[in-house]
Amino acid sequence: MTFIGVKKLCNGNILYQMNMKEVENWLRLADIQKAFMAHFDRTLNIRNKLHYIITEFIPTTSDTGSSFAHAKMEEDNMMERDAITFSKYIKPAHLRSTNQRVAHITLGFNDQETANTMIQIGMFIEGKHISIWKTLMEPRRCLKCQKYRHYANDCKAEIDTCAQCGNHH
């Protein structure tokens, strides 16, 4: 195993690129992460890259965010253990209408292949077959000048631009 590249990201994070795909799974092991981090500053941590998907029309009674719920989904869909590491309703419970019975959930997978498989075949959650979509990130767009690649707090435009018509008002 060798590092073949290092990149400092805009947000200050550091991205390491290694020469083998198998190293990614190996480095996800808690003991290995602990040994790796022993050589760095104690304030640093490792954040694994997750592959996000959207699951539609999940009953609002479903438990999300717990390791028990993740284990149940993995078991029902014949996934490896700890394949799902993140789940959360897109709309928080306090913002839903009182009679809402289903909602969408974002799931984060450790493995891209598992996420892609679930997108192709769908998942069973609480006995219901669920359609799944890949989460697409929208490009950065300034809400002041309506141009891409920066946000309003970094905008140098002096006047606001309307998103609907493009005029300055």
Number of C-alpha atoms within 10 A of each C-alpha: 9 9 10 10 10 11 11 10 9 7 6 8 12 12 11 11 15 15 12 11 10 10 13 16 11 12 16 15 10 10 11 12 15 13 11 12 15 10 8 10 8 8 6 9 11 13 9 12 13 17 20 22 21 22 25 16 16 20 16 16 10 14 14 17 15 12 15 11 16 21 18 14 19 19 13 14 14 10 15 12 13 14 19 25 18 19 22 16 19 13 11 9 12 7 7 13 8 8 6 10 12 14 19 17 22 19 25 21 20 20 18 15 11 16 23 18 12 21 18 12 12 17 21 17 18 14 8 11 14 18 17 23 17 16 14 9 6 6 9 12 14 18 17 20 21 19 15 11 9 16 15 15 9 9 14 10 10 8 11 15 18 14 14 7 8 11 10 11 8
